[in-house]
């Protein structure tokens, strides 16, 4: 049920209170009775309300992204929003008129109304986003709640105000409590004040440009400010009989409602082992929770309205001055305990480790469990919103003017920002910016919000300037460092913010300044830190260029051997068969004939380039290790000026290939062919179906059953090539179809999948290069197949697929079932994390029903599963195979396709334990 977002002064049960007032019960340790805390309006002079001080609050109605083509244009662009009747006072009624964001279609969050201007950092799901810096610049002090940054680890829980409860308990609680939302509103004094929330990973992408962290790409806008309303945590704990006089070592634990996957195993605590699913939780010292100066709040409103779903409706925790990761949303449990929480997320998130600690080192030596590296209080930080990235400024028109350099600054622990400085000469001189202070200090002198600042920079000072720098100072004289210090989680990144200044001629021939920020958030491209030459020299672990793969010595062209032979291109082209296969890589010639049988990707991956320059394909697919291995087969260098023996003629045009039925074949193994996208469909939150048109409606693809093909594209200046197997076949005239899982950035893979994210952005009418066929496996008919051209015969196929590994399996099964006289039997086990990732399930179920004697299918889910789930759960193992696969026998073969760790650690060992010969097991 979506929350009803009512104004607190228009019929809500939550009263409005002073932003700075606090009753006497908040300042002593006595019991808090139901009514004794109510403020006496006649006896106490009223301070101005928060809305009078900081309002009117900005409009909170989201502008949805309504395009039916996902990711159309740049993130942050917004399709035209439908009109709504904003005369209605009930915000819920207004929200119900809005369509969902098109990018949330077929995700668990499809019901949540979101603003399309938010920049998505981790693809469709889970929802993690920040507003464009221009949005922050527009609103400055108070952020519209619909444009507040969001950090979600999973699906947004769909909770109801009337049904939600908070359980208060733990070993240090004298009497436990169960509080409904109306109990919070009616039984405790409300507090309302502005707080700036900051993600611990704010500005992380700058660190990822130096060395990849284990976090995704936050830009500098992972920060927002709302006016929060709720009740003090201290008052609730006093009601539960918590003694604040002996708080040493004790903690208050907070647990949310959502169930999240365990990604690290059972954990180090023998008495509290972590299961397959865990709750998001954390804890803070009891002393901080009970100190009235720290204003720890159990919040149920933001900017005068009930919380929006992504921000924790109906209730969340606000810990002013702390990182956002400690502020539990969808709060369900509060426990006062004798020790720090044992929650998985408390330890495996929000740490700042020393710069030398890599992921392997952290795991091996338990760095995440060392208490000294926890990240709680915010460190000082600042950034510029103006000039914006790629903003331009005419030199001639503005030479006598000033330019308003603008940005934000914040610190942690309630510390006030005392100054912000700007430099245009590399830090040799600093000028003071003007602080636009909006926040009133709390009764205890704390300041919980960012400060916006402006410096009127003379445009003449930009002439000859290379960069604009900014840095902030707080009342403890903390300031930002000049150089970055990298850390594994990419948190607390706060070096001085630097915007580069470029003096360029525009299309009219006039000089103008163009400003360039360090990075752009998420998968947006651009920023000076993306260039090797502009990266800082060091970030605390040695020289950065020693770590950069591109441009390192390992990636340089191999040195030519002395007295090596040289060959013309025509001479190389003569060696273009499996028995005589030469290739060119970076102008060096290699005889790869002996290596064909050993190549892990099959000989066709090499022979498609036989006699030709394979540089682009080889560099796009292979690692530096493969480059070094290739040197074993070096025979000489390419002489581009050498004309050969004079007998060569121009290569004649290739004849058009046709199949046995006379259909023209679209695929060419020797060159890339562009195919145009004619239809696109979203199948699940991270899976799409793409339908490409062949050159004519009469063409067939020309891909033998079991083979795959290369898809290639130029992505950010780099040639990227990946293998894919279509779900269509040569029986589908005029088209080729793919089911592709889009690997969005996540904690484990911060950059996500290059090719899958690229094809996800394709629009109908766009083209994609394809080439093939390639692959070691080819099925013909009646159980006959080949592996590396060696004939084999099967009576039965055991098939095990994981995720999108279903595509080659389906291709073979479809071919067998298409022919009634093919007696080959199949038993398939299809593994996925959750039910919606069982791609093409309806087709598989239809096959099992229509061909029960030839095809059987069984499913297994490793994470969440429906209550009425009738198949297996957990992970594939020997017992599962015994129950559902054919026993080892002559003519029984096993076809596998899925994540390498699943096949290598689970499937293959289990099959061999059951007696299946290694030669009978083939993995695509």
C-alpha positions in Angstrom: 0.0 0.0 0.0 1.5 3.3 -1.0 1.8 5.9 1.8 -0.6 8.8 2.1 1.5 11.9 1.9 -0.5 14.5 3.8 0.6 17.9 4.9 1.1 17.8 8.6 -1.1 20.9 9.0 -4.0 19.6 7.0 -5.6 16.8 8.9 -2.7 14.6 9.8 -2.5 13.1 13.2 1.1 14.3 13.6 1.3 17.7 15.3 3.7 20.4 14.3 6.3 21.4 16.8 9.1 23.9 17.2 12.3 23.0 15.4 14.4 24.0 18.5 12.2 23.3 21.5 12.4 20.2 23.7 10.4 19.4 26.8 12.0 18.9 30.2 11.4 15.1 29.9 14.1 15.0 27.2 16.7 16.4 29.6 16.3 14.0 32.5 16.3 10.2 32.9 12.9 9.9 34.4 10.0 7.9 33.0 8.2 9.4 30.0 4.4 8.9 30.6 1.8 9.0 27.9 0.7 12.6 28.4 3.3 14.2 30.6 5.5 15.0 27.6 2.8 17.1 25.8 3.9 20.7 25.5 1.8 23.4 27.1 1.2 25.9 24.3 -0.1 28.6 26.7 3.0 28.3 29.0 5.7 28.0 26.4 6.4 30.7 23.8 6.3 29.2 20.4 9.3 29.4 18.1 8.6 29.8 14.4 7.7 26.4 12.7 10.2 24.7 10.5 8.1 25.5 7.5 8.2 29.2 8.3 12.0 29.0 8.9 12.9 26.9 5.9 9.8 26.8 3.7 7.8 26.8 1.7 9.1 23.3 1.0 9.8 22.5 -2.6 7.3 20.6 -4.7 7.5 16.8 -4.0 5.5 15.4 -6.9 7.8 13.2 -9.0 8.2 13.8 -12.7 8.2 10.2 -14.0 10.2 8.8 -16.9 7.4 7.6 -19.1 9.2 6.4 -22.3 8.5 2.8 -23.3 12.1 2.6 -24.5 14.3 2.2 -21.5 17.3 4.5 -21.0 16.3 6.7 -23.9 18.8 9.5 -23.9 21.1 10.4 -21.0 20.1 9.5 -17.4 18.6 12.6 -15.8 16.7 13.5 -19.0 13.0 13.3 -18.5 10.2 12.5 -20.8 7.2 14.8 -20.8 5.2 14.1 -17.7 1.4 13.6 -17.9 -0.7 16.3 -16.4 -2.1 15.9 -12.9 -4.8 17.6 -10.9 -2.6 19.3 -8.3 -5.6 21.1 -6.8 -6.2 17.9 -4.8 -4.8 18.2 -1.3 -4.3 14.5 -0.8 -0.8 13.8 -2.1 -1.7 10.1 -2.4 -4.4 11.0 -4.9 -2.0 13.0 -6.9 0.6 10.2 -6.9 -2.0 7.6 -8.1 -2.6 9.7 -11.2 1.1 9.3 -12.2 2.4 6.4 -14.3 5.3 4.4 -12.9 8.8 5.0 -14.2 9.2 2.9 -17.4 12.5 1.6 -16.1 10.9 0.0 -13.1 8.6 -2.2 -15.3 8.7 -5.9 -14.2 10.7 -5.2 -11.1 9.5 -5.5 -7.5 9.4 -1.7 -7.3 7.0 -1.2 -10.3 4.5 0.3 -7.8 6.8 3.1 -6.6 6.4 6.5 -8.2 9.8 8.0 -8.9 11.2 11.1 -10.5 12.8 10.5 -13.9 15.5 13.1 -13.3 17.3 11.0 -10.8 20.5 9.5 -12.2 20.3 5.7 -11.7 23.6 4.2 -10.5 22.9 0.5 -10.5 20.5 0.0 -13.4 16.9 -0.9 -13.0 17.1 -2.7 -9.6 17.9 -2.2 -6.8 17.2 1.5 -7.0 20.2 3.6 -6.2 20.3 7.2 -7.5 21.4 10.7 -7.0 20.0 13.9 -8.5 22.0 15.8 -11.1 24.1 18.5 -9.5 22.0 21.0 -11.4 19.0 20.0 -9.3 20.9 20.6 -6.1 22.0 24.0 -7.5 18.4 24.9 -8.3 17.0 24.1 -4.8 20.1 24.4 -2.6 19.3 24.2 1.1 16.1 22.0 1.1 15.9 19.2 -1.4 12.5 18.1 -2.7 11.8 14.7 -1.1 11.1 13.1 -4.5 14.6 14.2 -5.6 16.5 13.1 -2.5 19.3 10.6 -3.2 18.3 6.9 -2.6 20.4 4.0 -1.4 18.4 0.7 -1.5 19.9 -2.8 -1.1 16.9 -4.6 -2.4 13.2 -4.2 -3.2 11.3 -1.3 -1.6 9.0 -2.9 1.1 5.3 -2.2 0.6 4.2 -1.3 4.1 1.1 0.2 5.7 0.9 2.9 8.3 -1.9 1.2 10.3 -0.3 -2.3 10.4 3.4 -1.4 10.9 5.0 -1.9 14.3 8.3 -1.2 16.0 9.5 -3.8 18.5 11.7 -2.3 21.3 13.6 -4.9 23.3 17.0 -6.4 24.0 18.9 -7.5 27.1 19.3 -4.0 28.5 15.6 -3.1 28.2 13.6 -3.3 31.5 10.2 -3.7 29.7 9.8 -4.2 26.0 7.5 -2.1 23.9 5.4 -2.6 20.7 4.7 0.7 19.1 2.3 1.3 16.3 2.7 4.4 14.1 -0.1 6.3 15.8 1.6 5.5 19.2 4.7 7.3 18.0 2.6 10.3 16.9 0.3 10.6 19.9 2.3 9.4 22.9 5.6 11.3 22.4 6.6 14.9 21.9 7.5 15.5 18.3 10.7 17.0 17.1 11.3 18.6 13.7 14.5 20.0 12.3 16.6 19.8 9.0 19.3 17.2 8.6 21.7 16.7 5.7 22.0 13.0 4.8 25.1 11.8 2.9 25.9 8.4 1.5 29.2 7.1 2.7 30.2 6.6 -0.9 29.6 10.2 -2.0 32.1 11.1 -4.8 33.2 7.4 -5.0 33.6 7.4 -8.8 36.7 9.6 -8.4 38.3 6.8 -6.5 37.1 4.2 -9.1 38.9 6.2 -11.7 42.2 5.7 -9.8 41.7 2.0 -8.8 38.4 0.1 -8.8 36.8 -0.1 -5.4 34.1 -2.7 -4.5 31.4 0.0 -4.7 29.4 1.5 -7.6 29.8 5.0 -9.0 28.4 7.7 -6.8 29.0 11.2 -8.1 29.1 14.3 -5.9 25.3 14.4 -5.5 24.9 11.5 -3.0 23.8 14.1 -0.5 20.5 15.8 0.2 18.7 17.8 3.0 15.1 17.4 4.2 13.3 18.7 7.3 12.7 15.5 9.3 9.9 15.1 11.9 9.5 12.3 14.5 10.3 11.5 18.1 13.6 11.3 19.8 15.0 7.8 20.2 16.0 8.8 23.7 12.4 9.3 24.7 11.4 5.9 23.4 14.3 4.2 25.3 13.4 6.0 28.5 9.9 4.7 28.1 11.4 1.2 27.9 13.3 1.7 31.1 16.8 2.0 29.6 19.4 3.2 32.1 21.6 5.9 30.6 24.0 6.0 33.5 25.9 2.9 32.7 26.2 3.0 28.9 29.8 2.0 28.4 30.2 -0.7 25.7 26.4 -1.0 25.3 24.8 -0.4 21.9 21.4 0.3 20.4 20.7 -2.1 17.5 18.4 -1.2 14.6 16.9 -3.7 12.2 14.8 -3.1 9.1 12.1 -5.1 7.5 13.6 -6.2 4.1 15.0 -9.6 3.5 18.4 -9.4 1.7 20.7 -12.1 0.3 23.7 -13.1 2.3 26.8 -12.5 0.1 29.6 -13.3 2.6 28.7 -16.7 4.3 27.9 -17.6 7.9 30.0 -15.0 9.5 32.4 -15.0 12.5 29.9 -15.1 15.3 29.2 -18.7 16.3 26.2 -17.8 18.4 24.6 -15.7 15.6 25.4 -17.4 12.3 24.0 -15.6 9.2 21.6 -17.5 7.0 20.9 -17.3 3.3 18.9 -14.1 3.9 19.6 -11.4 6.4 18.0 -8.1 7.5 19.7 -4.8 7.0 20.9 -3.6 10.4 23.4 -1.6 12.4 24.1 -0.2 15.8 25.3 2.9 17.6 26.7 3.4 21.1 24.0 3.7 23.7 25.8 6.8 25.0 25.2 8.6 21.7 21.6 7.4 21.6 20.8 8.8 25.1 22.7 12.1 24.7 20.0 14.7 24.0 22.5 16.8 22.1 22.8 14.3 19.3 19.1 14.4 18.3 18.8 10.8 17.2 15.3 10.7 15.6 12.7 8.1 14.8 11.2 9.9 11.8 7.9 9.6 10.1 7.8 12.8 8.1 10.0 14.7 5.6 9.3 18.2 4.4 5.9 18.2 6.0 4.7 15.0 4.5 4.8 11.3 5.4 7.9 9.6 4.1 8.0 8.4 0.6 8.5 4.6 0.0 12.2 4.9 -1.0 12.9 6.9 2.1 11.6 4.4 4.6 7.8 4.8 4.8 6.3 4.6 7.3 9.3 5.1 9.7 13.1 5.4 9.6 16.0 6.4 11.7 17.8 9.7 11.4 21.2 10.0 13.1 22.4 13.6 12.4 26.1 13.9 11.6 26.4 10.2 10.7 26.7 8.6 7.3 23.5 7.6 5.7 24.3 3.8 5.9 23.5 3.9 9.7 20.0 5.4 9.2 17.9 2.3 8.9 14.8 2.7 6.7 11.6 0.7 7.2 12.6 0.4 10.9 11.1 -2.7 12.6 13.2 -3.5 15.6 15.2 -1.5 18.2 17.3 -3.6 20.6 19.5 -2.3 23.5 22.3 -4.9 23.9 25.6 -5.4 25.8 27.7 -5.3 22.6 28.0 -4.0 19.1 25.5 -5.6 16.7 26.4 -8.8 14.9 24.4 -7.9 11.8 26.1 -8.8 8.5 25.7 -5.3 6.9 27.2 -3.6 10.0 30.5 -5.2 9.3 30.6 -5.8 5.6 29.7 -2.2 4.6 30.7 1.3 5.6 34.4 0.9 6.5 37.4 3.0 5.5 40.3 0.6 5.3 44.0 1.5 4.8 44.9 2.1 1.1 47.1 -1.0 0.8 44.3 -3.4 1.7 42.9 -5.1 -1.3 39.7 -7.3 -1.5 41.8 -10.5 -1.1 43.8 -9.0 1.9 40.6 -7.8 3.5 38.9 -11.2 3.3 42.0 -13.2 4.3 42.8 -11.2 7.4 39.3 -10.1 8.5 39.8 -6.4 8.0 36.1 -5.7 8.0 35.8 -6.9 11.6 38.5 -4.5 13.0 36.6 -1.8 14.9 39.0 1.0 14.3 38.0 1.2 10.6 34.3 1.8 11.0 32.9 4.9 9.3 30.3 6.6 11.4 30.6 10.4 11.7 30.9 12.3 8.4 34.2 13.8 7.4 34.4 17.3 5.9 33.6 17.7 2.2 32.6 20.2 -0.4 31.9 20.3 -4.2 31.0 22.7 -6.9 27.6 22.8 -8.7 28.5 25.8 -10.7 30.2 25.9 -13.1 28.4 22.6 -14.1 30.1 19.9 -16.2 30.7 21.1 -19.8 29.1 24.5 -19.0 30.6 27.2 -21.2 31.2 30.9 -20.7 32.0 33.4 -23.4 35.3 35.2 -22.8 34.6 38.4 -24.8 31.1 38.9 -23.4 32.1 38.4 -19.8 35.7 39.6 -19.4 34.7 42.5 -17.2 32.1 40.5 -15.2 32.3 38.1 -12.3 31.1 34.4 -12.4 29.3 33.0 -9.4 31.2 29.8 -8.5 28.8 27.9 -6.2 28.7 24.7 -4.3 27.9 22.9 -1.0 30.0 22.1 2.1 29.2 19.8 5.1 30.9 18.2 8.0 29.9 15.6 10.6 29.2 15.4 14.3 27.3 18.7 14.5 30.4 20.7 13.6 29.7 24.1 11.9 31.3 24.9 8.5 33.3 28.1 9.2 34.7 28.9 5.8 35.0 27.8 2.2 37.9 28.8 0.0 38.4 28.9 -3.7 41.7 28.9 -5.7 42.4 29.3 -9.4 46.2 29.0 -9.2 46.7 25.5 -7.9 46.3 26.3 -4.2 49.0 29.0 -4.0 46.4 31.6 -3.1 42.9 31.0 -1.6 40.0 33.4 -1.6 37.0 33.3 0.8 33.6 32.4 -0.5 30.4 33.8 1.0 28.4 31.3 3.1 24.7 31.3 2.7 23.7 30.0 6.2 20.1 28.9 6.5 20.2 26.5 9.4 19.4 27.6 13.0 21.7 25.8 15.5 20.0 23.4 17.9 19.5 24.2 21.6 22.8 22.3 22.1 24.6 24.3 19.5 24.7 21.5 16.9 24.5 22.2 13.1 23.3 19.1 11.1 23.1 20.6 7.6 25.2 21.5 4.6 26.0 25.1 3.8 25.7 26.5 0.3 28.4 29.1 -0.7 29.2 31.4 -3.6 32.4 33.1 -4.7 32.2 35.9 -7.3 35.1 35.0 -9.5 36.4 37.7 -11.8 36.3 36.2 -15.3 39.6 37.8 -16.1 41.2 35.5 -13.4 40.2 32.5 -15.6 42.6 33.6 -18.3 45.5 31.2 -17.9 43.8 29.3 -15.1 43.9 25.5 -15.5 41.6 24.6 -12.6 39.2 25.9 -10.0 39.6 24.4 -6.6 37.4 24.5 -3.5 37.9 23.4 0.0 35.9 23.7 3.3 36.9 24.2 6.9 34.8 23.4 10.1 34.9 24.7 13.6 37.5 22.0 14.6 39.7 23.3 11.8 39.3 20.1 9.8 39.8 20.8 6.1 40.0 18.7 2.9 43.2 17.1 1.8 44.9 18.1 -1.4 45.5 14.5 -2.5 43.1 11.5 -2.4 43.6 8.4 -0.3 42.1 5.3 -1.9 40.3 2.7 0.1 38.7 -0.6 -0.8 35.1 0.5 -0.3 35.6 4.0 -1.8 34.1 5.8 1.1 34.7 9.2 2.7 36.3 10.5 -0.5 36.9 14.2 0.3 40.0 15.6 -1.4 39.7 19.2 -2.7 37.1 19.4 -5.5 38.8 20.4 -8.8 37.1 21.6 -11.9 39.3 22.0 -15.0 39.1 25.1 -17.2 39.6 24.8 -21.0 39.8 27.9 -23.2 38.5 26.8 -26.6 37.0 28.2 -29.8 33.3 27.6 -30.4 31.7 26.9 -33.8 31.4 30.7 -34.3 35.1 31.1 -33.8 34.8 32.9 -30.5 36.8 32.0 -27.5 34.9 30.5 -24.5 35.7 28.7 -21.3 34.5 25.1 -21.0 34.4 23.6 -17.5 35.0 20.0 -16.8 34.2 18.1 -13.6 36.3 15.1 -12.3 33.6 12.5 -13.2 30.0 12.0 -14.1 27.8 9.8 -11.9 26.9 6.2 -12.6 27.6 5.0 -16.1 27.5 8.5 -17.6 30.7 9.3 -19.5 32.9 12.3 -19.2 35.2 13.9 -16.7 38.9 14.7 -16.5 39.7 11.8 -14.2 38.8 9.4 -17.0 42.0 10.4 -18.8 45.2 8.6 -17.8 47.2 11.8 -18.1 45.0 13.7 -15.7 44.9 11.1 -12.9 46.6 12.1 -9.6 50.1 10.7 -9.2 49.3 8.7 -6.1 46.4 7.8 -3.8 48.2 6.2 -0.9 49.3 2.9 -2.4 52.0 3.8 -4.9 52.0 5.3 -8.3 48.5 5.2 -9.9 49.9 4.6 -13.4 51.5 1.4 -12.2 48.0 0.1 -11.6 46.3 1.4 -14.7 46.0 -1.5 -17.2 45.5 0.7 -20.2 48.8 2.6 -20.9 50.9 0.3 -18.6 54.0 -1.4 -19.8 52.1 -4.7 -20.1 49.8 -3.1 -22.7 52.5 -1.6 -24.8 53.2 -3.1 -28.3 55.7 -6.0 -27.9 59.2 -5.2 -28.9 60.2 -6.6 -32.3 62.8 -9.4 -32.2 66.1 -8.6 -33.8 66.6 -10.1 -37.3 63.0 -11.3 -37.3 61.4 -12.1 -40.7 58.8 -9.9 -42.3 55.8 -10.8 -44.3 53.4 -8.9 -46.6 49.7 -9.0 -45.9 49.3 -11.0 -49.1 51.7 -13.6 -47.8 49.9 -13.9 -44.5 46.5 -14.3 -46.3 47.7 -17.6 -47.9 47.7 -19.2 -44.4 44.0 -19.2 -43.8 42.9 -22.8 -43.0 42.7 -25.0 -39.9 45.8 -26.8 -41.0 47.8 -23.7 -41.7 46.5 -20.7 -39.6 48.4 -17.5 -39.3 47.1 -14.3 -37.7 48.3 -10.7 -37.2 48.1 -9.0 -33.8 49.5 -5.5 -33.5 51.6 -5.8 -36.7 53.2 -9.0 -35.5 52.6 -12.3 -37.3 51.9 -15.6 -35.4 51.5 -19.2 -36.6 48.6 -20.3 -34.4 48.2 -23.7 -36.1 49.5 -25.7 -33.2 47.4 -23.8 -30.7 44.1 -24.4 -32.3 43.2 -27.6 -30.5 44.3 -26.1 -27.1 42.3 -22.8 -27.4 39.7 -22.7 -24.6 37.2 -20.9 -26.8 37.4 -23.4 -29.6 39.5 -23.3 -32.8 36.8 -21.3 -34.7 37.5 -18.3 -32.5 40.9 -18.2 -34.1 40.2 -19.5 -37.6 37.6 -16.8 -38.3 40.6 -14.5 -38.4 43.0 -16.9 -40.2 45.2 -15.0 -42.6 43.9 -11.7 -41.4 44.6 -8.9 -38.9 43.0 -10.2 -35.6 44.2 -7.3 -33.5 40.8 -5.8 -32.7 39.2 -9.1 -31.7 42.2 -10.4 -29.8 42.7 -7.3 -27.7 39.0 -7.0 -27.0 38.7 -10.6 -25.6 42.0 -11.6 -24.2 43.9 -10.7 -21.0 47.5 -9.6 -20.7 48.3 -13.2 -19.8 47.0 -14.3 -23.2 49.1 -11.7 -24.9 52.2 -13.1 -23.3 51.2 -16.7 -24.2 50.8 -15.6 -27.9 54.5 -14.7 -28.1 55.3 -18.5 -28.2 53.9 -18.6 -31.7 55.6 -15.4 -33.0 57.2 -15.9 -36.5 57.9 -12.4 -37.7 56.5 -8.9 -38.4 54.1 -7.5 -40.8 55.7 -5.3 -43.5 53.0 -2.9 -44.6 55.1 -1.6 -47.5 56.0 -5.1 -48.8 54.1 -6.0 -52.0 54.7 -9.8 -51.8 55.9 -11.8 -54.8 54.0 -9.7 -57.4 51.6 -12.5 -58.2 48.9 -11.5 -55.9 45.7 -10.2 -57.2 43.1 -8.2 -55.4 40.9 -10.3 -53.2 37.8 -11.1 -55.2 34.4 -10.2 -53.7 33.0 -13.0 -51.5 30.3 -15.1 -53.0 26.9 -14.9 -51.1 26.4 -18.1 -49.1 23.2 -20.1 -49.2 21.9 -23.0 -47.1 20.6 -26.4 -48.3 17.2 -24.9 -49.0 18.6 -22.1 -51.0 18.1 -19.4 -48.4 20.7 -16.6 -48.2 22.9 -16.8 -45.1 23.3 -13.5 -43.1 26.3 -14.4 -40.9 29.8 -14.1 -42.2 32.6 -15.7 -40.2 35.2 -13.5 -41.8 33.8 -10.0 -41.2 31.3 -8.1 -39.1 27.8 -7.6 -40.3 25.6 -4.9 -38.8 22.0 -6.0 -38.0 19.3 -3.5 -37.2 17.2 -3.8 -34.0 13.5 -4.1 -34.9 11.9 -5.0 -31.6 12.9 -4.7 -27.9 11.0 -6.2 -24.9 11.7 -6.1 -21.2 11.3 -9.6 -19.7 12.3 -9.0 -16.1 14.1 -6.4 -14.0 17.5 -7.1 -15.6 16.6 -9.2 -18.7 15.7 -8.1 -22.2 14.7 -9.7 -25.5 16.2 -8.2 -28.6 15.0 -8.9 -32.1 17.3 -7.9 -35.0 16.3 -7.9 -38.6 18.5 -9.8 -41.1 19.4 -8.1 -44.4 16.1 -9.3 -46.0 13.0 -11.2 -44.8 14.3 -14.2 -46.9 17.6 -14.5 -45.1 18.4 -17.1 -42.5 21.1 -16.4 -39.8 23.3 -19.4 -40.8 24.2 -20.5 -37.3 24.5 -24.3 -36.7 22.7 -25.6 -33.6 24.9 -25.3 -30.6 27.2 -22.6 -32.1 27.3 -19.0 -30.9 28.3 -15.7 -32.4 30.3 -12.6 -31.6 28.5 -9.3 -30.9 30.8 -6.3 -31.0 30.5 -2.5 -30.4 32.7 0.5 -29.8 32.0 1.5 -26.2 33.7 4.6 -24.8 36.4 4.3 -27.5 37.1 0.7 -26.8 36.2 -2.3 -29.0 34.2 -4.7 -26.9 33.3 -8.2 -28.2 31.2 -10.8 -26.4 29.8 -14.2 -27.3 26.1 -14.8 -27.3 23.8 -17.6 -28.4 20.5 -16.6 -29.9 17.2 -18.2 -29.0 16.1 -18.2 -32.6 17.4 -20.6 -35.2 17.8 -21.1 -39.0 14.1 -21.9 -39.1 13.3 -18.2 -38.3 13.5 -16.3 -41.5 14.5 -12.7 -41.5 15.4 -12.2 -37.9 17.7 -13.2 -35.0 16.6 -13.0 -31.4 18.6 -12.8 -28.1 17.6 -13.0 -24.5 20.2 -11.0 -22.7 20.8 -10.5 -18.9 21.9 -6.9 -18.2 24.6 -6.8 -15.6 24.1 -3.5 -13.9 26.7 -2.1 -11.5 26.5 -3.7 -8.0 28.7 -4.0 -5.0 30.4 -7.1 -6.4 30.8 -5.8 -9.9 30.9 -2.0 -9.6 31.2 -1.4 -13.3 28.7 -4.0 -14.4 28.8 -5.6 -17.8 30.1 -3.4 -20.6 28.3 -5.1 -23.5 25.1 -6.0 -21.7 24.7 -2.4 -20.5 25.4 -1.2 -24.0 22.8 -3.3 -25.7 20.4 -2.3 -23.0 20.6 1.3 -24.3 19.9 0.3 -28.0 16.8 1.8 -29.5 14.7 0.3 -32.3 16.5 1.3 -35.5 20.0 1.1 -34.0 22.5 -1.5 -35.4 24.9 -3.9 -33.8 27.8 -5.7 -35.4 27.7 -9.6 -35.4 30.0 -12.2 -36.7 30.1 -16.0 -36.6 29.5 -18.8 -36.3 32.0 -19.9 -33.6 32.1 -22.6 -31.0 33.2 -26.2 -30.4 29.8 -27.8 -30.2 27.4 -28.5 -33.1 24.3 -30.6 -33.0 23.0 -32.1 -36.3 20.2 -34.6 -35.8 19.1 -37.9 -34.2 21.6 -37.5 -31.3 24.6 -36.8 -33.6 26.8 -33.9 -32.6 30.4 -32.8 -32.9 32.9 -31.4 -30.5 35.8 -29.7 -32.3 34.7 -31.6 -35.4 35.0 -35.0 -33.7 31.7 -36.9 -34.1 29.8 -38.1 -31.0 26.4 -39.8 -30.5 23.9 -39.3 -27.7 20.8 -41.2 -26.6 20.1 -38.8 -23.7 21.3 -35.4 -22.8 21.4 -34.2 -19.2 21.2 -30.4 -19.3 22.1 -28.0 -16.5 21.6 -24.3 -17.0 22.1 -21.3 -14.8 20.5 -17.9 -15.5 21.0 -16.9 -19.1 23.0 -20.1 -19.7 19.6 -21.4 -20.7 20.0 -19.9 -24.3 22.3 -22.5 -25.8 20.5 -25.3 -24.0 17.2 -24.1 -25.4 18.7 -23.9 -28.9 19.6 -27.6 -28.9 16.4 -28.7 -27.2 14.3 -26.8 -29.7 16.1 -28.5 -32.6 15.6 -31.9 -31.1 11.9 -31.3 -30.4 11.3 -29.8 -33.8 11.9 -33.2 -35.4 9.4 -35.9 -34.3 11.7 -38.7 -35.6 14.6 -37.5 -33.4 14.6 -40.0 -30.4 17.0 -38.1 -28.2 15.8 -37.6 -24.7 16.5 -34.6 -22.5 16.3 -33.8 -18.8 16.9 -30.2 -17.8 17.7 -28.6 -14.4 17.4 -24.9 -14.6 18.9 -22.9 -11.7 18.3 -19.2 -10.9 18.3 -16.9 -7.9 14.6 -15.9 -8.0 11.6 -17.1 -9.9 11.5 -14.1 -12.3 15.0 -15.1 -13.5 13.8 -18.4 -14.9 13.8 -17.0 -18.5 11.5 -18.5 -21.1 9.9 -20.7 -18.5 6.5 -20.7 -20.2 8.2 -22.2 -23.3 10.0 -24.9 -21.2 6.8 -25.8 -19.4 5.0 -26.1 -22.7 7.7 -28.4 -24.1 7.5 -30.6 -21.0 3.8 -30.9 -21.3 3.7 -31.5 -25.1 6.7 -33.9 -25.2 6.7 -35.7 -21.8 8.7 -38.7 -23.2 11.5 -36.6 -24.7 11.8 -33.5 -22.4 11.6 -33.0 -18.7 12.4 -29.9 -16.7 13.0 -29.2 -13.0 13.7 -25.8 -11.4 15.8 -24.7 -8.4 15.9 -21.3 -6.8 18.9 -20.3 -4.6 17.3 -17.2 -2.9 13.7 -16.1 -2.6 10.9 -18.4 -3.7 7.1 -18.3 -3.6 5.1 -19.9 -0.8 3.5 -22.4 -3.2 6.9 -23.3 -4.9 6.8 -27.0 -5.8 10.4 -27.3 -7.1 13.8 -27.3 -5.3 15.5 -24.6 -3.4 19.1 -24.0 -2.5 22.0 -25.0 -4.8 22.6 -27.8 -7.3 24.1 -30.9 -5.8 24.6 -34.6 -6.2 21.2 -35.5 -4.6 19.4 -33.2 -7.0 21.1 -34.8 -10.0 20.3 -38.3 -8.7 16.6 -37.5 -8.6 16.2 -35.6 -11.9 19.0 -36.6 -14.4 19.7 -39.7 -16.4 22.1 -42.1 -14.7 25.6 -42.6 -16.2 25.6 -44.9 -19.2 26.8 -45.2 -22.7 25.2 -42.6 -24.8 24.4 -40.3 -21.8 26.0 -36.9 -22.3 25.9 -33.8 -20.1 25.6 -30.2 -21.5 26.2 -27.3 -19.1 26.0 -23.6 -19.3 26.0 -21.1 -16.5 28.2 -19.0 -14.2 31.8 -20.6 -14.0 31.7 -20.9 -10.2 28.4 -22.9 -10.4 29.8 -25.2 -13.1 33.3 -25.7 -11.6 32.5 -25.9 -7.9 29.0 -27.5 -8.1 27.9 -29.1 -11.3 31.0 -30.8 -12.7 32.2 -32.3 -9.4 28.7 -33.7 -8.6 28.4 -35.3 -12.0 31.8 -36.9 -11.7 31.0 -38.2 -8.2 27.9 -39.9 -9.7 30.1 -41.7 -12.2 29.7 -39.5 -15.3 32.9 -39.6 -17.3 34.7 -36.3 -17.8 34.6 -36.8 -21.6 30.8 -36.9 -21.4 30.6 -33.4 -19.8 30.6 -30.4 -22.1 30.4 -26.8 -20.8 29.5 -24.0 -23.3 
